Amino acid sequence: MNRYFEPIMKVDPAFKKSLPDGRPFGWCSQDNIDMFKKYCSKETNIIIDGGSFLGLSSFEFYKTAWNATIICIDHWKGSEEHFRREDTKDIVPYLWEIFCANMYDYRDQIGCLRCGSVEGMLYLVQENIQPDVVYIDWSHDYDSVLVDSVVAITAFPKAVIIWDDWKQESVRKAVLLAVERCGNGRSLIDNRHCAVLEVLK
């Protein structure tokens, strides 16, 4: 992995925050997981997990595409949403440590870019790293989603792009506009929680 990627560090096991079934705590619906299974496989080489939080989406990608390198782009500083929620506001100062504790066993296949969404994607372009799948789950306000979507669509034209939180109006409007502007005729499909921009065949 390029030196710019920050390795997952070994931390106190007390930081580990998992669900009862052993999966990392976080948000990743069955609809999301179904989309991962549809577009990822053992042949998948590179996945961008945008907005990795505590590692649940990274974990689900790992289970689905066990040969892939998963590039996690997140500043791990939290968002306004995390500070508002009762179940996350107290852990915001420790997001990176919890992510590392949750994902340490899978560290050989995970590279972390501790930075903003656009900075991370543009760095990958600079390094000629072209993913097979891009998962967008960064900020959910309209302006941020629009920028992230336009950058992802134009920077990674051969990648399947998956958006989380399709039920949020701000996400839907931004994604639809980005696809209209930059999608180049690619098909957008959705289910209750996700939307996917497929690759042209």
Secondary structure, 3 states (H helix, E strand, C coil): CCCCCECCCCCCHHHCCECCCCCECCCCCHHHHHHHHHHCCCCCCEEEEECCCCCHHHHHHHHHCCCCEEEEECCCCCCHHHHHCCCCCCCHHHHHHHHHHHHHHHHHHEEEECCCHHHHHHHHHHCCCCCCEEEECCCCCHHHHHHHHHHHHHHCCCCEEEECCCCCHHHHHHHHHHHHHHCCCCCEEECCCCEEECCCC
